[in-house]
């Protein structure tokens, strides 16, 4: 559980200190996932070994968070990029820009060919 608290603290620090929505989303999706999963896993282990209670709802919650939180972070970042929110000045490379431009060019060519 201490590991979960540490990851959650890193998440809070990242949300306050990082420069743009993309790096903040990365911090929120990756480290908070590990933080919450560590806390849930610690709770699950405590109740299973100390109290003798196997909680299937806790296992489902762990699986659900493990799958959905990174996907949500990715979708938030993608939505921010598609709406035109600029990246931080420190950003070295924009990998998605060339892919989006290529896709737009292909769509324009298809419309012209019809």
N, C-alpha and C positions, 0 to 999 in steps of 0.2 A: 504494500500500500504506500510505502514511502517513495518508491519509484514512481508511482502514479502521481503523487503530490509534486515530486520534482519535475516531471514532464508537464504537469499542469501549470506550474510556476514558469517554466520556460515558454509555454504557450502565451501566458499573460505578458511576459516580457517582450516576446516577439510581436504581439499585437500592438504594443505601445511603441516599440522602437523601430520597427521595420518601415521602409520608406513608401511603399506603394501597395495597392490592393493585391497584387499578385504574390508578393513575398509574404504578406500578412495571411493570405489564404493558405499558402503553403504551410506556414507555422501553425495556423489553426487546424488544418486538416491532418497533418502528420503527427505533431507532438501531442495535440489534444486527444487524438485517437489512441496513442500509446498510453497517455495518462489515464484516460477513462477506462481503457481496457485493463490496465494494471490494477486500478482500484477495484473494478468489478471482479477481476480474477482473485485478488487478495480476499475480498469478501466471500467469494464462492469457496475458496480453499478453507477459510476460517470456519464457515458454517458446516462444510462437509467433514473436516477432520475433528473439530472441537465439539460441534453440536450433533454431528451425525445426520445432518440434513442435506440431501442432494437436491438442489433447486434447479429444475430444468428451465424455469423462466430466466434464470441468470445466464445459463448457457445460451439460450436463444437471444438474450439481450447482447451478449458478447459477440455472437455471430452477426447479428444485425448491425451493430455499430462498426464492426470490422469491415463490413461490406459497404455500408452506406456513407460513412463519414468521408473517406477519400473520394468517392464518386461525387459527393456534394461539393467538396472543395474544388474538384476539377471543373464541375459545371459552373460554379460561381466565377472562377477565373476565366473560363471561356466566354461566359456572358459579359463579363467586364471587358474583355478584349473585343468582342463583336460590337459592343456599344461605343467603342472608341476611347475608352479610358487609357490614358498614356502610361507607359512604363516609366520607372524611375530613371533619372539621368545616369545613374551608375550601371545601368543595364548594358551589357556588352553585345548581346546578340538577340535577335528576334526570329526565332525559328518558325513561328506560326505565320508571320507576315508573308513570307514567300509562298507558303502553302495556300493561304487565303487568296493571294493574288493569282496564283495558278488556277485555282478553282473558279474564280470569277472570270478569268479569261476563257476557260473551257466552256462555261455556261454562256458567255457572250457568243462564242463561235457556234455553239449548238443553236442558239436563237437565230443567228444570222443564216444558218444553213436550212432552217425550216421554212 
